[in-house]
């Protein structure tokens, strides 16, 4: 299980910093949703992702946050909003 801190993911830059750190993404990670989709597609494991303070995350990130959830879903990763 991977736990993401929704409070620390306000805005695209901070969101991708949190994703890179918590998901162990490679140095060449492009800090965008297309790059995330590519990296997740290369992973064999499909872990559960928990987003703590999800209400704050969705408020801060809006449509971009919803698109992030779609990328996880497209790659078979279950997300729990806490």
PDB file with one MODEL, atoms N, CA, C and O in Angstrom:
MODEL        1
ATOM      1  N   UNK A   1       0.841  -1.173   0.000  1.00  0.00           N
ATOM      2  CA  UNK A   1       0.000   0.000   0.000  1.00  0.00           C
ATOM      3  C   UNK A   1       0.891   1.243   0.000  1.00  0.00           C
ATOM      4  O   UNK A   1       1.894   1.314   0.710  1.00  0.00           O
ATOM      5  N   UNK A   2       0.495   2.210  -0.811  1.00  0.00           N
ATOM      6  CA  UNK A   2       1.209   3.477  -0.903  1.00  0.00           C
ATOM      7  C   UNK A   2       0.284   4.563  -0.377  1.00  0.00           C
ATOM      8  O   UNK A   2      -0.855   4.684  -0.829  1.00  0.00           O
ATOM      9  N   UNK A   3       0.768   5.353   0.576  1.00  0.00           N
ATOM     10  CA  UNK A   3      -0.032   6.415   1.173  1.00  0.00           C
ATOM     11  C   UNK A   3       0.496   7.760   0.680  1.00  0.00           C
ATOM     12  O   UNK A   3       1.664   8.098   0.871  1.00  0.00           O
ATOM     13  N   UNK A   4      -0.397   8.519   0.039  1.00  0.00           N
ATOM     14  CA  UNK A   4      -0.057   9.859  -0.438  1.00  0.00           C
ATOM     15  C   UNK A   4      -0.714  10.882   0.474  1.00  0.00           C
ATOM     16  O   UNK A   4      -1.845  10.688   0.919  1.00  0.00           O
ATOM     17  N   UNK A   5      -0.018  11.956   0.749  1.00  0.00           N
ATOM     18  CA  UNK A   5      -0.514  13.017   1.620  1.00  0.00           C
ATOM     19  C   UNK A   5      -1.204  14.079   0.769  1.00  0.00           C
ATOM     20  O   UNK A   5      -0.545  14.876   0.101  1.00  0.00           O
ATOM     21  N   UNK A   6      -2.531  14.083   0.798  1.00  0.00           N
ATOM     22  CA  UNK A   6      -3.298  15.032   0.005  1.00  0.00           C
ATOM     23  C   UNK A   6      -2.998  16.485   0.337  1.00  0.00           C
ATOM     24  O   UNK A   6      -3.130  17.354  -0.525  1.00  0.00           O
ATOM     25  N   UNK A   7      -2.597  16.761   1.569  1.00  0.00           N
ATOM     26  CA  UNK A   7      -2.260  18.133   1.965  1.00  0.00           C
ATOM     27  C   UNK A   7      -0.995  18.626   1.272  1.00  0.00           C
ATOM     28  O   UNK A   7      -0.841  19.824   1.030  1.00  0.00           O
ATOM     29  N   UNK A   8      -0.099  17.712   0.955  1.00  0.00           N
ATOM     30  CA  UNK A   8       1.168  18.131   0.352  1.00  0.00           C
ATOM     31  C   UNK A   8       1.115  18.099  -1.174  1.00  0.00           C
ATOM     32  O   UNK A   8       2.129  18.336  -1.831  1.00  0.00           O
ATOM     33  N   UNK A   9      -0.054  17.809  -1.747  1.00  0.00           N
ATOM     34  CA  UNK A   9      -0.147  17.710  -3.205  1.00  0.00           C
ATOM     35  C   UNK A   9      -0.945  18.853  -3.815  1.00  0.00           C
ATOM     36  O   UNK A   9      -1.594  18.675  -4.846  1.00  0.00           O
ATOM     37  N   UNK A  10      -0.900  20.030  -3.185  1.00  0.00           N
ATOM     38  CA  UNK A  10      -1.598  21.189  -3.719  1.00  0.00           C
ATOM     39  C   UNK A  10      -0.841  21.778  -4.899  1.00  0.00           C
ATOM     40  O   UNK A  10       0.253  22.317  -4.727  1.00  0.00           O
ATOM     41  N   UNK A  11      -1.394  21.684  -6.064  1.00  0.00           N
ATOM     42  CA  UNK A  11      -0.752  22.188  -7.276  1.00  0.00           C
ATOM     43  C   UNK A  11       0.052  21.108  -7.964  1.00  0.00           C
ATOM     44  O   UNK A  11       0.451  20.116  -7.352  1.00  0.00           O
ATOM     45  N   UNK A  12       0.283  21.320  -9.250  1.00  0.00           N
ATOM     46  CA  UNK A  12       0.927  20.297 -10.080  1.00  0.00           C
ATOM     47  C   UNK A  12       2.358  19.981  -9.653  1.00  0.00           C
ATOM     48  O   UNK A  12       2.751  18.814  -9.631  1.00  0.00           O
ATOM     49  N   UNK A  13       3.135  20.996  -9.318  1.00  0.00           N
ATOM     50  CA  UNK A  13       4.539  20.765  -8.962  1.00  0.00           C
ATOM     51  C   UNK A  13       4.628  19.914  -7.705  1.00  0.00           C
ATOM     52  O   UNK A  13       5.341  18.911  -7.678  1.00  0.00           O
ATOM     53  N   UNK A  14       3.913  20.311  -6.674  1.00  0.00           N
ATOM     54  CA  UNK A  14       3.952  19.562  -5.410  1.00  0.00           C
ATOM     55  C   UNK A  14       3.347  18.174  -5.567  1.00  0.00           C
ATOM     56  O   UNK A  14       3.817  17.220  -4.947  1.00  0.00           O
ATOM     57  N   UNK A  15       2.311  18.052  -6.389  1.00  0.00           N
ATOM     58  CA  UNK A  15       1.691  16.749  -6.648  1.00  0.00           C
ATOM     59  C   UNK A  15       2.708  15.779  -7.238  1.00  0.00           C
ATOM     60  O   UNK A  15       2.832  14.641  -6.783  1.00  0.00           O
ATOM     61  N   UNK A  16       3.430  16.236  -8.249  1.00  0.00           N
ATOM     62  CA  UNK A  16       4.395  15.348  -8.899  1.00  0.00           C
ATOM     63  C   UNK A  16       5.615  15.065  -8.024  1.00  0.00           C
ATOM     64  O   UNK A  16       6.209  13.991  -8.121  1.00  0.00           O
ATOM     65  N   UNK A  17       5.989  16.012  -7.178  1.00  0.00           N
ATOM     66  CA  UNK A  17       7.073  15.737  -6.220  1.00  0.00           C
ATOM     67  C   UNK A  17       6.662  14.615  -5.271  1.00  0.00           C
ATOM     68  O   UNK A  17       7.450  13.711  -4.993  1.00  0.00           O
ATOM     69  N   UNK A  18       5.420  14.679  -4.774  1.00  0.00           N
ATOM     70  CA  UNK A  18       4.919  13.640  -3.859  1.00  0.00           C
ATOM     71  C   UNK A  18       4.829  12.290  -4.577  1.00  0.00           C
ATOM     72  O   UNK A  18       5.213  11.263  -4.018  1.00  0.00           O
ATOM     73  N   UNK A  19       4.325  12.292  -5.801  1.00  0.00           N
ATOM     74  CA  UNK A  19       4.222  11.047  -6.566  1.00  0.00           C
ATOM     75  C   UNK A  19       5.594  10.433  -6.801  1.00  0.00           C
ATOM     76  O   UNK A  19       5.783   9.230  -6.621  1.00  0.00           O
ATOM     77  N   UNK A  20       6.549  11.261  -7.203  1.00  0.00           N
ATOM     78  CA  UNK A  20       7.893  10.751  -7.488  1.00  0.00           C
ATOM     79  C   UNK A  20       8.511  10.128  -6.243  1.00  0.00           C
ATOM     80  O   UNK A  20       9.105   9.052  -6.305  1.00  0.00           O
ATOM     81  N   UNK A  21       8.368  10.807  -5.129  1.00  0.00           N
ATOM     82  CA  UNK A  21       8.966  10.309  -3.882  1.00  0.00           C
ATOM     83  C   UNK A  21       8.265   9.037  -3.398  1.00  0.00           C
ATOM     84  O   UNK A  21       8.931   8.044  -3.105  1.00  0.00           O
ATOM     85  N   UNK A  22       6.957   9.054  -3.312  1.00  0.00           N
ATOM     86  CA  UNK A  22       6.226   7.937  -2.723  1.00  0.00           C
ATOM     87  C   UNK A  22       6.117   6.723  -3.651  1.00  0.00           C
ATOM     88  O   UNK A  22       6.071   5.585  -3.183  1.00  0.00           O
ATOM     89  N   UNK A  23       6.076   6.965  -4.966  1.00  0.00           N
ATOM     90  CA  UNK A  23       5.982   5.842  -5.901  1.00  0.00           C
ATOM     91  C   UNK A  23       7.349   5.351  -6.362  1.00  0.00           C
ATOM     92  O   UNK A  23       7.445   4.350  -7.071  1.00  0.00           O
ATOM     93  N   UNK A  24       8.402   6.051  -5.963  1.00  0.00           N
ATOM     94  CA  UNK A  24       9.749   5.653  -6.370  1.00  0.00           C
ATOM     95  C   UNK A  24       9.944   5.754  -7.873  1.00  0.00           C
ATOM     96  O   UNK A  24      10.517   4.859  -8.495  1.00  0.00           O
ATOM     97  N   UNK A  25       9.464   6.851  -8.453  1.00  0.00           N
ATOM     98  CA  UNK A  25       9.566   7.022  -9.902  1.00  0.00           C
ATOM     99  C   UNK A  25      11.004   7.360 -10.286  1.00  0.00           C
ATOM    100  O   UNK A  25      11.739   7.927  -9.478  1.00  0.00           O
ATOM    101  N   UNK A  26      11.408   7.024 -11.493  1.00  0.00           N
ATOM    102  CA  UNK A  26      12.802   7.221 -11.912  1.00  0.00           C
ATOM    103  C   UNK A  26      13.170   8.698 -12.060  1.00  0.00           C
ATOM    104  O   UNK A  26      12.298   9.564 -12.139  1.00  0.00           O
ATOM    105  N   UNK A  27      14.471   8.966 -12.096  1.00  0.00           N
ATOM    106  CA  UNK A  27      14.975  10.335 -12.230  1.00  0.00           C
ATOM    107  C   UNK A  27      14.480  11.004 -13.511  1.00  0.00           C
ATOM    108  O   UNK A  27      14.305  12.222 -13.547  1.00  0.00           O
ATOM    109  N   UNK A  28      14.259  10.223 -14.548  1.00  0.00           N
ATOM    110  CA  UNK A  28      13.831  10.794 -15.827  1.00  0.00           C
ATOM    111  C   UNK A  28      12.321  11.058 -15.891  1.00  0.00           C
ATOM    112  O   UNK A  28      11.811  11.475 -16.931  1.00  0.00           O
ATOM    113  N   UNK A  29      11.614  10.819 -14.796  1.00  0.00           N
ATOM    114  CA  UNK A  29      10.175  11.059 -14.737  1.00  0.00           C
ATOM    115  C   UNK A  29       9.879  12.493 -15.163  1.00  0.00           C
ATOM    116  O   UNK A  29      10.503  13.433 -14.670  1.00  0.00           O
ATOM    117  N   UNK A  30       8.933  12.658 -16.076  1.00  0.00           N
ATOM    118  CA  UNK A  30       8.667  13.949 -16.698  1.00  0.00           C
ATOM    119  C   UNK A  30       7.737  14.891 -15.961  1.00  0.00           C
ATOM    120  O   UNK A  30       7.414  15.958 -16.483  1.00  0.00           O
ATOM    121  N   UNK A  31       7.292  14.531 -14.759  1.00  0.00           N
ATOM    122  CA  UNK A  31       6.457  15.418 -13.944  1.00  0.00           C
ATOM    123  C   UNK A  31       5.185  15.881 -14.647  1.00  0.00           C
ATOM    124  O   UNK A  31       4.819  17.055 -14.587  1.00  0.00           O
ATOM    125  N   UNK A  32       4.525  14.951 -15.306  1.00  0.00           N
ATOM    126  CA  UNK A  32       3.219  15.221 -15.901  1.00  0.00           C
ATOM    127  C   UNK A  32       2.441  13.910 -15.946  1.00  0.00           C
ATOM    128  O   UNK A  32       3.006  12.841 -15.713  1.00  0.00           O
ATOM    129  N   UNK A  33       1.158  13.991 -16.242  1.00  0.00           N
ATOM    130  CA  UNK A  33       0.316  12.792 -16.194  1.00  0.00           C
ATOM    131  C   UNK A  33       0.641  11.794 -17.303  1.00  0.00           C
ATOM    132  O   UNK A  33       0.477  10.590 -17.104  1.00  0.00           O
ATOM    133  N   UNK A  34       1.093  12.259 -18.453  1.00  0.00           N
ATOM    134  CA  UNK A  34       1.502  11.325 -19.508  1.00  0.00           C
ATOM    135  C   UNK A  34       2.716  10.515 -19.070  1.00  0.00           C
ATOM    136  O   UNK A  34       2.782   9.308 -19.298  1.00  0.00           O
ATOM    137  N   UNK A  35       3.673  11.186 -18.442  1.00  0.00           N
ATOM    138  CA  UNK A  35       4.859  10.486 -17.944  1.00  0.00           C
ATOM    139  C   UNK A  35       4.482   9.508 -16.836  1.00  0.00           C
ATOM    140  O   UNK A  35       5.020   8.402 -16.771  1.00  0.00           O
ATOM    141  N   UNK A  36       3.555   9.916 -15.963  1.00  0.00           N
ATOM    142  CA  UNK A  36       3.102   9.021 -14.909  1.00  0.00           C
ATOM    143  C   UNK A  36       2.448   7.785 -15.509  1.00  0.00           C
ATOM    144  O   UNK A  36       2.712   6.665 -15.071  1.00  0.00           O
ATOM    145  N   UNK A  37       1.603   7.983 -16.503  1.00  0.00           N
ATOM    146  CA  UNK A  37       0.960   6.856 -17.177  1.00  0.00           C
ATOM    147  C   UNK A  37       2.001   5.902 -17.762  1.00  0.00           C
ATOM    148  O   UNK A  37       1.869   4.685 -17.635  1.00  0.00           O
ATOM    149  N   UNK A  38       3.020   6.444 -18.391  1.00  0.00           N
ATOM    150  CA  UNK A  38       4.092   5.607 -18.959  1.00  0.00           C
ATOM    151  C   UNK A  38       4.809   4.818 -17.867  1.00  0.00           C
ATOM    152  O   UNK A  38       5.041   3.619 -18.018  1.00  0.00           O
ATOM    153  N   UNK A  39       5.160   5.489 -16.766  1.00  0.00           N
ATOM    154  CA  UNK A  39       5.886   4.819 -15.686  1.00  0.00           C
ATOM    155  C   UNK A  39       5.025   3.745 -15.022  1.00  0.00           C
ATOM    156  O   UNK A  39       5.511   2.656 -14.717  1.00  0.00           O
ATOM    157  N   UNK A  40       3.759   4.052 -14.800  1.00  0.00           N
ATOM    158  CA  UNK A  40       2.879   3.066 -14.169  1.00  0.00           C
ATOM    159  C   UNK A  40       2.650   1.871 -15.087  1.00  0.00           C
ATOM    160  O   UNK A  40       2.505   0.744 -14.615  1.00  0.00           O
ATOM    161  N   UNK A  41       2.616   2.109 -16.383  1.00  0.00           N
ATOM    162  CA  UNK A  41       2.427   1.027 -17.341  1.00  0.00           C
ATOM    163  C   UNK A  41       3.586   0.044 -17.357  1.00  0.00           C
ATOM    164  O   UNK A  41       3.419  -1.110 -17.752  1.00  0.00           O
ATOM    165  N   UNK A  42       4.759   0.495 -16.931  1.00  0.00           N
ATOM    166  CA  UNK A  42       5.951  -0.351 -16.894  1.00  0.00           C
ATOM    167  C   UNK A  42       6.052  -1.173 -15.614  1.00  0.00           C
ATOM    168  O   UNK A  42       6.870  -2.089 -15.528  1.00  0.00           O
ATOM    169  N   UNK A  43       5.229  -0.855 -14.625  1.00  0.00           N
ATOM    170  CA  UNK A  43       5.293  -1.537 -13.331  1.00  0.00           C
ATOM    171  C   UNK A  43       4.498  -2.830 -13.374  1.00  0.00           C
ATOM    172  O   UNK A  43       3.405  -2.878 -13.938  1.00  0.00           O
ATOM    173  N   UNK A  44       5.044  -3.864 -12.782  1.00  0.00           N
ATOM    174  CA  UNK A  44       4.355  -5.157 -12.715  1.00  0.00           C
ATOM    175  C   UNK A  44       3.352  -5.186 -11.570  1.00  0.00           C
ATOM    176  O   UNK A  44       2.274  -5.766 -11.699  1.00  0.00           O
ATOM    177  N   UNK A  45       3.705  -4.560 -10.448  1.00  0.00           N
ATOM    178  CA  UNK A  45       2.825  -4.600  -9.282  1.00  0.00           C
ATOM    179  C   UNK A  45       1.750  -3.524  -9.383  1.00  0.00           C
ATOM    180  O   UNK A  45       1.980  -2.431  -9.901  1.00  0.00           O
ATOM    181  N   UNK A  46       0.589  -3.861  -8.882  1.00  0.00           N
ATOM    182  CA  UNK A  46      -0.554  -2.944  -8.874  1.00  0.00           C
ATOM    183  C   UNK A  46      -0.983  -2.749  -7.434  1.00  0.00           C
ATOM    184  O   UNK A  46      -1.903  -3.412  -6.956  1.00  0.00           O
ATOM    185  N   UNK A  47      -0.319  -1.844  -6.747  1.00  0.00           N
ATOM    186  CA  UNK A  47      -0.565  -1.628  -5.331  1.00  0.00           C
ATOM    187  C   UNK A  47      -1.785  -0.747  -5.108  1.00  0.00           C
ATOM    188  O   UNK A  47      -2.226  -0.029  -6.005  1.00  0.00           O
ATOM    189  N   UNK A  48      -2.315  -0.815  -3.909  1.00  0.00           N
ATOM    190  CA  UNK A  48      -3.377   0.074  -3.483  1.00  0.00           C
ATOM    191  C   UNK A  48      -2.754   1.423  -3.142  1.00  0.00           C
ATOM    192  O   UNK A  48      -1.718   1.482  -2.481  1.00  0.00           O
ATOM    193  N   UNK A  49      -3.381   2.499  -3.591  1.00  0.00           N
ATOM    194  CA  UNK A  49      -2.941   3.851  -3.262  1.00  0.00           C
ATOM    195  C   UNK A  49      -4.009   4.484  -2.382  1.00  0.00           C
ATOM    196  O   UNK A  49      -5.190   4.499  -2.731  1.00  0.00           O
ATOM    197  N   UNK A  50      -3.584   5.002  -1.248  1.00  0.00           N
ATOM    198  CA  UNK A  50      -4.480   5.718  -0.336  1.00  0.00           C
ATOM    199  C   UNK A  50      -4.088   7.187  -0.381  1.00  0.00           C
ATOM    200  O   UNK A  50      -2.921   7.533  -0.196  1.00  0.00           O
ATOM    201  N   UNK A  51      -5.066   8.045  -0.629  1.00  0.00           N
ATOM    202  CA  UNK A  51      -4.818   9.485  -0.593  1.00  0.00           C
ATOM    203  C   UNK A  51      -5.475  10.030   0.662  1.00  0.00           C
ATOM    204  O   UNK A  51      -6.699  10.124   0.758  1.00  0.00           O
ATOM    205  N   UNK A  52      -4.628  10.387   1.624  1.00  0.00           N
ATOM    206  CA  UNK A  52      -5.121  10.975   2.863  1.00  0.00           C
ATOM    207  C   UNK A  52      -5.497  12.430   2.608  1.00  0.00           C
ATOM    208  O   UNK A  52      -4.917  13.085   1.742  1.00  0.00           O
ATOM    209  N   UNK A  53      -6.460  12.927   3.356  1.00  0.00           N
ATOM    210  CA  UNK A  53      -6.954  14.294   3.176  1.00  0.00           C
ATOM    211  C   UNK A  53      -7.369  14.523   1.727  1.00  0.00           C
ATOM    212  O   UNK A  53      -7.019  15.530   1.111  1.00  0.00           O
ATOM    213  N   UNK A  54      -8.122  13.566   1.204  1.00  0.00           N
ATOM    214  CA  UNK A  54      -8.515  13.582  -0.205  1.00  0.00           C
ATOM    215  C   UNK A  54      -9.386  14.783  -0.546  1.00  0.00           C
ATOM    216  O   UNK A  54      -9.297  15.308  -1.656  1.00  0.00           O
ATOM    217  N   UNK A  55     -10.220  15.227   0.374  1.00  0.00           N
ATOM    218  CA  UNK A  55     -11.055  16.389   0.108  1.00  0.00           C
ATOM    219  C   UNK A  55     -10.221  17.620  -0.187  1.00  0.00           C
ATOM    220  O   UNK A  55     -10.507  18.366  -1.123  1.00  0.00           O
ATOM    221  N   UNK A  56      -9.198  17.828   0.610  1.00  0.00           N
ATOM    222  CA  UNK A  56      -8.298  18.966   0.399  1.00  0.00           C
ATOM    223  C   UNK A  56      -7.536  18.807  -0.912  1.00  0.00           C
ATOM    224  O   UNK A  56      -7.365  19.772  -1.656  1.00  0.00           O
ATOM    225  N   UNK A  57      -7.077  17.586  -1.195  1.00  0.00           N
ATOM    226  CA  UNK A  57      -6.382  17.301  -2.445  1.00  0.00           C
ATOM    227  C   UNK A  57      -7.259  17.639  -3.645  1.00  0.00           C
ATOM    228  O   UNK A  57      -6.815  18.324  -4.566  1.00  0.00           O
ATOM    229  N   UNK A  58      -8.500  17.161  -3.638  1.00  0.00           N
ATOM    230  CA  UNK A  58      -9.387  17.393  -4.775  1.00  0.00           C
ATOM    231  C   UNK A  58      -9.761  18.867  -4.897  1.00  0.00           C
ATOM    232  O   UNK A  58      -9.930  19.373  -6.006  1.00  0.00           O
ATOM    233  N   UNK A  59      -9.891  19.554  -3.776  1.00  0.00           N
ATOM    234  CA  UNK A  59     -10.179  20.986  -3.817  1.00  0.00           C
ATOM    235  C   UNK A  59      -9.009  21.760  -4.410  1.00  0.00           C
ATOM    236  O   UNK A  59      -9.206  22.648  -5.240  1.00  0.00           O
ATOM    237  N   UNK A  60      -7.799  21.428  -3.990  1.00  0.00           N
ATOM    238  CA  UNK A  60      -6.606  22.132  -4.473  1.00  0.00           C
ATOM    239  C   UNK A  60      -6.284  21.818  -5.932  1.00  0.00           C
ATOM    240  O   UNK A  60      -5.881  22.704  -6.686  1.00  0.00           O
ATOM    241  N   UNK A  61      -6.461  20.559  -6.329  1.00  0.00           N
ATOM    242  CA  UNK A  61      -6.028  20.125  -7.659  1.00  0.00           C
ATOM    243  C   UNK A  61      -7.153  20.102  -8.691  1.00  0.00           C
ATOM    244  O   UNK A  61      -6.883  20.093  -9.892  1.00  0.00           O
ATOM    245  N   UNK A  62      -8.387  20.094  -8.251  1.00  0.00           N
ATOM    246  CA  UNK A  62      -9.526  20.176  -9.156  1.00  0.00           C
ATOM    247  C   UNK A  62      -9.513  19.126 -10.258  1.00  0.00           C
ATOM    248  O   UNK A  62      -9.329  17.936  -9.999  1.00  0.00           O
ATOM    249  N   UNK A  63      -9.709  19.580 -11.483  1.00  0.00           N
ATOM    250  CA  UNK A  63      -9.782  18.702 -12.653  1.00  0.00           C
ATOM    251  C   UNK A  63      -8.499  17.884 -12.820  1.00  0.00           C
ATOM    252  O   UNK A  63      -8.550  16.717 -13.209  1.00  0.00           O
ATOM    253  N   UNK A  64      -7.364  18.492 -12.529  1.00  0.00           N
ATOM    254  CA  UNK A  64      -6.091  17.784 -12.661  1.00  0.00           C
ATOM    255  C   UNK A  64      -6.044  16.601 -11.698  1.00  0.00           C
ATOM    256  O   UNK A  64      -5.542  15.531 -12.044  1.00  0.00           O
ATOM    257  N   UNK A  65      -6.563  16.793 -10.501  1.00  0.00           N
ATOM    258  CA  UNK A  65      -6.629  15.708  -9.527  1.00  0.00           C
ATOM    259  C   UNK A  65      -7.517  14.572 -10.000  1.00  0.00           C
ATOM    260  O   UNK A  65      -7.196  13.400  -9.807  1.00  0.00           O
ATOM    261  N   UNK A  66      -8.629  14.923 -10.619  1.00  0.00           N
ATOM    262  CA  UNK A  66      -9.518  13.893 -11.176  1.00  0.00           C
ATOM    263  C   UNK A  66      -8.836  13.138 -12.311  1.00  0.00           C
ATOM    264  O   UNK A  66      -9.009  11.928 -12.454  1.00  0.00           O
ATOM    265  N   UNK A  67      -8.073  13.846 -13.102  1.00  0.00           N
ATOM    266  CA  UNK A  67      -7.325  13.182 -14.189  1.00  0.00           C
ATOM    267  C   UNK A  67      -6.266  12.241 -13.623  1.00  0.00           C
ATOM    268  O   UNK A  67      -6.010  11.180 -14.193  1.00  0.00           O
ATOM    269  N   UNK A  68      -5.640  12.630 -12.490  1.00  0.00           N
ATOM    270  CA  UNK A  68      -4.676  11.749 -11.825  1.00  0.00           C
ATOM    271  C   UNK A  68      -5.356  10.449 -11.411  1.00  0.00           C
ATOM    272  O   UNK A  68      -4.811   9.366 -11.624  1.00  0.00           O
ATOM    273  N   UNK A  69      -6.535  10.552 -10.824  1.00  0.00           N
ATOM    274  CA  UNK A  69      -7.267   9.354 -10.411  1.00  0.00           C
ATOM    275  C   UNK A  69      -7.576   8.470 -11.619  1.00  0.00           C
ATOM    276  O   UNK A  69      -7.549   7.244 -11.513  1.00  0.00           O
ATOM    277  N   UNK A  70      -7.867   9.080 -12.756  1.00  0.00           N
ATOM    278  CA  UNK A  70      -8.137   8.321 -13.977  1.00  0.00           C
ATOM    279  C   UNK A  70      -6.886   7.574 -14.447  1.00  0.00           C
ATOM    280  O   UNK A  70      -6.978   6.428 -14.886  1.00  0.00           O
ATOM    281  N   UNK A  71      -5.726   8.216 -14.356  1.00  0.00           N
ATOM    282  CA  UNK A  71      -4.467   7.559 -14.747  1.00  0.00           C
ATOM    283  C   UNK A  71      -4.224   6.338 -13.868  1.00  0.00           C
ATOM    284  O   UNK A  71      -3.848   5.277 -14.366  1.00  0.00           O
ATOM    285  N   UNK A  72      -4.438   6.482 -12.570  1.00  0.00           N
ATOM    286  CA  UNK A  72      -4.298   5.323 -11.692  1.00  0.00           C
ATOM    287  C   UNK A  72      -5.253   4.218 -12.124  1.00  0.00           C
ATOM    288  O   UNK A  72      -4.842   3.066 -12.265  1.00  0.00           O
ATOM    289  N   UNK A  73      -6.511   4.551 -12.333  1.00  0.00           N
ATOM    290  CA  UNK A  73      -7.505   3.560 -12.742  1.00  0.00           C
ATOM    291  C   UNK A  73      -7.173   2.899 -14.058  1.00  0.00           C
ATOM    292  O   UNK A  73      -7.351   1.691 -14.211  1.00  0.00           O
ATOM    293  N   UNK A  74      -6.691   3.679 -15.011  1.00  0.00           N
ATOM    294  CA  UNK A  74      -6.324   3.135 -16.321  1.00  0.00           C
ATOM    295  C   UNK A  74      -5.198   2.115 -16.224  1.00  0.00           C
ATOM    296  O   UNK A  74      -5.044   1.257 -17.093  1.00  0.00           O
ATOM    297  N   UNK A  75      -4.414   2.219 -15.156  1.00  0.00           N
ATOM    298  CA  UNK A  75      -3.293   1.297 -14.961  1.00  0.00           C
ATOM    299  C   UNK A  75      -3.592   0.224 -13.927  1.00  0.00           C
ATOM    300  O   UNK A  75      -2.679  -0.424 -13.414  1.00  0.00           O
ATOM    301  N   UNK A  76      -4.863   0.039 -13.622  1.00  0.00           N
ATOM    302  CA  UNK A  76      -5.262  -1.030 -12.715  1.00  0.00           C
ATOM    303  C   UNK A  76      -4.912  -0.818 -11.274  1.00  0.00           C
ATOM    304  O   UNK A  76      -4.821  -1.776 -10.506  1.00  0.00           O
ATOM    305  N   UNK A  77      -4.709   0.442 -10.886  1.00  0.00           N
ATOM    306  CA  UNK A  77      -4.342   0.755  -9.504  1.00  0.00           C
ATOM    307  C   UNK A  77      -5.590   1.254  -8.786  1.00  0.00           C
ATOM    308  O   UNK A  77      -6.212   2.230  -9.205  1.00  0.00           O
ATOM    309  N   UNK A  78      -5.941   0.587  -7.719  1.00  0.00           N
ATOM    310  CA  UNK A  78      -7.095   0.967  -6.916  1.00  0.00           C
ATOM    311  C   UNK A  78      -6.707   2.106  -6.005  1.00  0.00           C
ATOM    312  O   UNK A  78      -5.643   2.076  -5.387  1.00  0.00           O
ATOM    313  N   UNK A  79      -7.570   3.124  -5.914  1.00  0.00           N
ATOM    314  CA  UNK A  79      -7.312   4.282  -5.076  1.00  0.00           C
ATOM    315  C   UNK A  79      -8.397   4.386  -4.013  1.00  0.00           C
ATOM    316  O   UNK A  79      -9.589   4.300  -4.310  1.00  0.00           O
ATOM    317  N   UNK A  80      -7.968   4.572  -2.780  1.00  0.00           N
ATOM    318  CA  UNK A  80      -8.879   4.795  -1.673  1.00  0.00           C
ATOM    319  C   UNK A  80      -8.722   6.247  -1.243  1.00  0.00           C
ATOM    320  O   UNK A  80      -7.621   6.676  -0.897  1.00  0.00           O
ATOM    321  N   UNK A  81      -9.816   7.009  -1.263  1.00  0.00           N
ATOM    322  CA  UNK A  81      -9.797   8.398  -0.826  1.00  0.00           C
ATOM    323  C   UNK A  81     -10.179   8.438   0.645  1.00  0.00           C
ATOM    324  O   UNK A  81     -11.263   8.005   1.036  1.00  0.00           O
ATOM    325  N   UNK A  82      -9.270   8.965   1.446  1.00  0.00           N
ATOM    326  CA  UNK A  82      -9.472   8.973   2.892  1.00  0.00           C
ATOM    327  C   UNK A  82      -9.649  10.391   3.378  1.00  0.00           C
ATOM    328  O   UNK A  82      -9.832  10.615   4.574  1.00  0.00           O
TER     329      UNK A  82
ENDMDL
END
